[in-house]
Amino acid sequence: MISRRSASGDSRCPLALLCQRLPTIRSSGILHGAASSEHLWPQNRAGPKSDRREPSRLKANPNIEIRAAEASDADTIARILAEAFAEYRPLYTAEAYAATTPKSDVILNRLREGQIWVAVLDEQIVGTVSAVRRDADVHIRSMAVLPKARGNRIGERFLEYIENFAARSNFRRLTLSTTPFLQPAVRLYERFGFVRNGTDDLHGTPLITMEKNL
């Protein structure tokens, strides 16, 4: 990855810098996104929209905190992905399951590509999601919540947070992919305004592609 240095001399990913300017939120499940190698935040995006509403429409567990992931979280994020998708493992090909549940070295690389967030409950990380730029879109991937933490509406809060995050930098669309057998995820996406726009394939496992215009 070629890093771009900001005016202040900081060479970190532009997305990570923008995320630091957004407040950590407390708010309220298993979701799936295919991997990508593009960087999320372009260098020359217009400034954030000032009239975009903050996440507020959902009733949430007030003890849940959503924050940007750090390199020290990589092992925990990899474990959450493995635990969240374990019950669906027989429905994936071996290669697709490996791509869906990446190890910590892949997580660290994704922190350089774009942004990863985690959900924290009682000082423990219980959920994760990441996002990466694809042209004028923000692609959501690798969203998961530990089974013991489901029912706290963490998935909805992740989606709402990313939508506001993308809108602040004038992105036009959210995209994602999921497998047809993850019906709870599909229903959640559809409730949130995503529509199906095609199909794809992840190492022999079928995918549904979805989008939401901002």
C-alpha positions as CSV (number, residue, x, y, z in Angstrom):
1,M,0.0,0.0,0.0
2,I,1.2,3.5,-0.8
3,S,0.6,5.7,2.1
4,R,-0.4,9.3,1.6
5,R,0.9,11.9,4.0
6,S,-1.5,14.5,5.3
7,A,-0.8,18.2,5.7
8,S,0.1,17.6,9.3
9,G,2.7,14.9,8.3
10,D,0.5,12.0,9.4
11,S,0.8,9.0,7.0
12,R,-2.0,6.9,8.3
13,C,-4.9,5.7,6.2
14,P,-7.2,8.7,5.5
15,L,-10.2,6.7,6.7
16,A,-8.5,6.1,10.1
17,L,-7.8,9.8,10.4
18,L,-11.5,10.6,9.6
19,C,-12.7,8.0,12.1
20,Q,-10.7,9.7,14.8
21,R,-12.7,12.9,14.2
22,L,-16.0,11.0,14.7
23,P,-17.2,10.4,18.2
24,T,-17.2,7.0,19.7
25,I,-20.8,6.0,20.2
26,R,-22.7,3.8,22.6
27,S,-25.5,2.0,21.0
28,S,-27.2,-1.3,20.2
29,G,-26.7,-11.0,14.2
30,I,-24.4,-12.5,12.0
31,L,-23.6,-10.8,8.8
32,H,-21.3,-11.5,5.9
33,G,-19.2,-9.4,3.5
34,A,-16.7,-10.6,0.9
35,A,-13.1,-9.3,1.0
36,S,-11.7,-6.6,-1.2
37,S,-8.2,-5.0,-1.6
38,E,-9.1,-1.4,-2.3
39,H,-8.6,1.4,0.2
40,L,-11.7,2.9,1.6
41,W,-11.2,6.6,1.8
42,P,-10.0,8.6,-1.3
43,Q,-7.6,11.5,-0.7
44,N,-9.6,14.1,-2.5
45,R,-13.1,13.5,-1.2
46,A,-15.3,16.6,-0.5
47,G,-15.8,17.6,3.1
48,P,-18.4,15.9,5.3
49,K,-22.1,16.7,5.1
50,S,-23.1,18.8,8.0
51,D,-26.8,18.0,7.9
52,R,-26.6,14.2,8.2
53,R,-28.4,12.9,11.2
54,E,-26.5,11.0,13.9
55,P,-27.5,7.4,14.7
56,S,-30.6,7.6,16.8
57,R,-33.6,5.8,15.3
58,L,-33.0,2.4,17.0
59,K,-33.6,1.5,20.6
60,A,-30.2,0.1,21.7
61,N,-28.4,-1.4,24.6
62,P,-26.8,1.7,26.2
63,N,-23.9,-0.4,27.5
64,I,-22.7,-1.2,24.0
65,E,-19.8,1.0,22.7
66,I,-18.8,1.1,19.0
67,R,-15.2,2.1,18.4
68,A,-12.4,1.9,15.8
69,A,-10.4,-1.3,16.0
70,E,-6.7,-1.3,16.9
71,A,-3.9,-3.6,15.8
72,S,-4.0,-5.2,19.3
73,D,-7.6,-6.3,18.6
74,A,-6.7,-8.5,15.6
75,D,-6.6,-11.8,17.4
76,T,-10.0,-11.1,19.1
77,I,-11.6,-10.0,15.8
78,A,-10.4,-13.2,14.1
79,R,-11.8,-15.3,17.0
80,I,-15.2,-13.5,16.8
81,L,-15.5,-14.2,13.0
82,A,-14.7,-17.9,13.6
83,E,-17.2,-18.2,16.4
84,A,-19.9,-16.3,14.7
85,F,-19.8,-18.3,11.5
86,A,-19.0,-21.7,13.0
87,E,-22.6,-23.0,12.8
88,Y,-22.7,-22.3,9.1
89,R,-19.3,-23.9,8.2
90,P,-20.9,-27.0,6.5
91,L,-22.7,-24.7,4.0
92,Y,-19.4,-23.1,2.8
93,T,-16.7,-24.6,0.7
94,A,-13.4,-24.9,2.6
95,E,-11.9,-22.0,0.7
96,A,-15.0,-19.8,1.1
97,Y,-15.1,-20.5,4.9
98,A,-11.4,-19.6,5.2
99,A,-12.0,-16.3,3.3
100,T,-15.0,-15.6,5.6
101,T,-13.1,-16.2,8.8
102,P,-9.6,-14.7,8.1
103,K,-6.8,-15.0,10.6
104,S,-5.2,-12.1,12.5
105,D,-2.6,-11.4,9.8
106,V,-5.4,-10.7,7.3
107,I,-7.1,-8.5,9.9
108,L,-4.0,-6.4,10.3
109,N,-3.7,-6.0,6.6
110,R,-7.4,-4.8,6.4
111,L,-6.6,-2.2,9.0
112,R,-4.2,-0.7,6.5
113,E,-6.7,-1.1,3.6
114,G,-9.7,0.7,5.2
115,Q,-11.4,0.7,8.6
116,I,-12.6,-1.9,11.1
117,W,-14.9,-1.2,14.0
118,V,-15.7,-3.3,17.1
119,A,-18.6,-3.4,19.5
120,V,-17.7,-3.6,23.2
121,L,-20.0,-4.9,25.9
122,D,-18.8,-5.1,29.6
123,E,-15.3,-4.3,28.4
124,Q,-15.2,-7.3,26.0
125,I,-15.3,-7.1,22.2
126,V,-18.4,-8.9,21.0
127,G,-18.8,-7.8,17.4
128,T,-16.9,-6.5,14.4
129,V,-17.4,-5.0,11.0
130,S,-15.1,-3.5,8.3
131,A,-15.5,-1.3,5.3
132,V,-13.4,-0.5,2.2
133,R,-13.7,1.9,-0.7
134,R,-14.8,0.7,-4.1
135,D,-14.8,3.6,-6.4
136,A,-17.6,5.9,-5.2
137,D,-19.0,3.2,-2.9
138,V,-18.3,1.9,0.5
139,H,-18.3,-1.8,0.7
140,I,-19.2,-3.5,4.0
141,R,-17.6,-6.8,4.8
142,S,-16.9,-9.3,7.6
143,M,-19.7,-8.2,10.0
144,A,-20.3,-10.6,12.8
145,V,-21.6,-10.7,16.4
146,L,-20.8,-13.4,19.0
147,P,-23.8,-15.7,19.6
148,K,-23.9,-14.7,23.3
149,A,-24.3,-11.0,22.4
150,R,-27.0,-11.3,19.8
151,G,-30.3,-9.6,20.6
152,N,-28.6,-6.3,21.4
153,R,-29.2,-4.9,17.9
154,I,-25.5,-4.6,17.3
155,G,-25.9,-5.4,13.6
156,E,-28.4,-2.5,13.1
157,R,-26.1,-0.1,14.9
158,F,-23.1,-1.1,12.8
159,L,-25.0,-0.5,9.6
160,E,-26.3,2.9,10.8
161,Y,-22.9,3.9,12.0
162,I,-21.3,3.1,8.6
163,E,-24.1,4.8,6.7
164,N,-23.5,8.0,8.6
165,F,-19.8,7.6,8.3
166,A,-19.9,7.2,4.5
167,A,-22.4,10.1,4.1
168,R,-20.0,12.4,6.0
169,S,-17.6,12.1,3.1
170,N,-20.2,12.2,0.3
171,F,-20.1,8.6,-0.8
172,R,-23.0,7.6,-3.0
173,R,-23.8,4.0,-2.1
174,L,-23.2,1.2,0.3
175,T,-22.6,-2.3,-1.1
176,L,-22.2,-5.7,0.5
177,S,-22.5,-9.4,-0.3
178,T,-24.0,-12.2,1.7
179,T,-24.7,-15.9,1.3
180,P,-28.4,-16.9,0.6
181,F,-28.3,-19.3,3.6
182,L,-27.7,-16.4,6.1
183,Q,-31.4,-15.5,6.1
184,P,-31.2,-13.4,9.3
185,A,-28.6,-11.3,7.7
186,V,-30.5,-10.9,4.4
187,R,-33.6,-9.8,6.3
188,L,-31.7,-7.3,8.4
189,Y,-30.1,-5.8,5.2
190,E,-33.5,-5.5,3.5
191,R,-35.1,-3.9,6.6
192,F,-32.3,-1.4,6.5
193,G,-33.0,-0.5,2.9
194,F,-30.6,-2.6,0.9
195,V,-31.9,-4.2,-2.3
196,R,-30.6,-7.2,-4.2
197,N,-28.7,-6.3,-7.3
198,G,-27.2,-9.5,-8.5
199,T,-25.3,-12.7,-7.6
200,D,-21.7,-13.7,-7.2
201,D,-19.5,-16.6,-6.1
202,L,-16.9,-16.9,-3.3
203,H,-14.8,-20.0,-4.0
204,G,-17.8,-22.0,-5.0
205,T,-20.2,-20.6,-2.4
206,P,-23.0,-18.6,-3.9
207,L,-23.4,-14.9,-2.9
208,I,-26.2,-12.4,-3.1
209,T,-24.9,-8.8,-3.8
210,M,-26.9,-5.9,-2.3
211,E,-26.7,-2.1,-2.4
212,K,-28.2,1.0,-0.7
213,N,-28.1,4.4,-2.3
214,L,-27.2,7.2,0.1
